């Protein structure tokens, strides 16, 4: 793995850690992280009251190419909803209600900006 790929991986992990703390401080309970199956991956699975939340985390060091959450395409949102239902079935928990959230983490000059959008998909 080249140095650039390692940097992106470390940045992604840091962003997911920051997002998990942010969601917990917002009153959610993180149930799982980085759940992978052949169909894809869920960054964070959380519970917000009765609602099962599937959160996609996008981390960037610049807004040069837009806000981090601009990367959440309709196809990605649809896939996350299906993955959330698969997670619920695998863990034998109710998948309804299910919400897909986006968490954008922007790390600029040592400062961190977190944006949480509920119900993006």
C-alpha positions as CSV (number, residue, x, y, z in Angstrom):
1,X,0.0,0.0,0.0
2,X,1.5,3.4,-1.0
3,X,1.9,6.2,1.5
4,X,-1.1,8.1,0.1
5,X,-3.4,5.2,0.6
6,X,-2.2,4.8,4.2
7,X,-2.9,8.5,4.8
8,X,-6.4,8.2,3.4
9,X,-7.0,5.1,5.6
10,X,-5.8,6.8,8.7
11,X,-7.8,9.9,8.0
12,X,-10.9,7.7,7.4
13,X,-10.5,5.9,10.7
14,X,-10.0,9.2,12.5
15,X,-13.2,10.6,10.9
16,X,-15.2,7.5,11.9
17,X,-13.9,7.8,15.5
18,X,-14.9,11.5,15.6
19,X,-18.3,10.7,14.1
20,X,-19.0,8.0,16.6
21,X,-18.2,10.3,19.5
22,X,-20.3,13.0,18.0
23,X,-23.3,10.7,17.6
24,X,-23.0,9.4,21.1
25,X,-22.9,13.0,22.5
26,X,-26.0,13.6,20.4
27,X,-27.7,10.9,22.5
28,X,-27.4,7.9,20.2
29,X,-26.0,4.5,21.2
30,X,-23.4,3.1,18.8
31,X,-24.1,-0.6,18.2
32,X,-21.6,-1.5,15.6
33,X,-18.8,-0.1,13.4
34,X,-17.4,-1.1,10.1
35,X,-19.8,-3.9,9.5
36,X,-18.8,-5.6,6.3
37,X,-20.6,-8.1,4.0
38,X,-20.0,-8.8,0.3
39,X,-22.7,-6.3,-0.6
40,X,-20.9,-3.4,1.1
41,X,-20.0,-1.8,4.4
42,X,-21.8,0.2,7.1
43,X,-19.5,2.7,8.9
44,X,-21.7,3.1,12.0
45,X,-24.9,1.4,13.2
46,X,-26.6,3.2,16.0
47,X,-29.8,3.4,17.9
48,X,-31.6,6.8,18.2
49,X,-34.5,6.0,20.6
50,X,-36.4,3.3,18.8
51,X,-34.9,4.1,15.4
52,X,-32.1,2.0,13.9
53,X,-29.6,4.4,12.3
54,X,-27.1,3.5,9.5
55,X,-24.6,6.3,9.3
56,X,-22.2,6.9,6.4
57,X,-19.1,8.9,7.4
58,X,-17.2,10.9,4.8
59,X,-14.0,12.6,5.9
60,X,-12.1,15.3,4.0
61,X,-9.2,17.7,4.6
62,X,-10.6,20.3,2.2
63,X,-13.9,21.4,0.7
64,X,-12.1,21.9,-2.6
65,X,-14.3,19.2,-4.2
66,X,-17.4,20.1,-2.2
67,X,-18.7,19.2,1.2
68,X,-17.9,15.6,2.4
69,X,-21.6,14.7,2.3
70,X,-21.9,15.6,-1.4
71,X,-20.3,12.1,-1.9
72,X,-23.5,10.4,-0.7
73,X,-25.1,9.6,-4.0
74,X,-28.7,8.3,-4.3
75,X,-27.3,4.8,-5.2
76,X,-25.1,4.8,-2.1
77,X,-28.1,5.9,0.1
78,X,-30.2,3.1,-1.3
79,X,-27.4,0.5,-0.7
80,X,-27.0,1.7,2.9
81,X,-30.8,1.2,3.5
82,X,-30.5,-2.4,2.2
83,X,-27.4,-3.0,4.2
84,X,-29.2,-1.7,7.3
85,X,-32.0,-4.1,6.8
86,X,-29.4,-6.9,6.4
87,X,-27.6,-5.8,9.6
88,X,-30.9,-5.9,11.5
89,X,-31.8,-9.4,10.2
90,X,-28.3,-10.7,11.0
91,X,-28.5,-9.3,14.6
92,X,-32.2,-10.2,15.0
93,X,-33.3,-6.7,15.9
94,X,-36.2,-4.7,14.4
95,X,-35.3,-2.8,11.2
96,X,-38.2,-0.5,11.5
97,X,-38.0,2.3,11.8
98,X,-34.7,2.6,9.9
99,X,-33.0,5.8,9.1
100,X,-29.9,6.6,6.9
101,X,-27.8,9.5,8.2
102,X,-24.7,11.2,6.8
103,X,-21.9,12.4,8.9
104,X,-19.4,14.8,7.2
105,X,-16.1,15.3,8.9
106,X,-13.9,18.2,7.7
107,X,-10.4,18.3,9.2
108,X,-8.7,21.6,8.3
109,X,-5.5,22.9,9.9
110,X,-6.0,20.9,13.0
111,X,-9.6,22.0,13.4
112,X,-12.5,19.6,13.1
113,X,-15.9,20.4,11.7
114,X,-18.6,17.7,12.0
115,X,-21.9,17.9,10.1
116,X,-24.7,15.4,10.8
117,X,-27.6,15.1,8.4
118,X,-30.5,12.9,9.5
119,X,-32.6,11.0,7.1
120,X,-30.5,11.4,4.0
121,X,-31.8,8.3,2.3
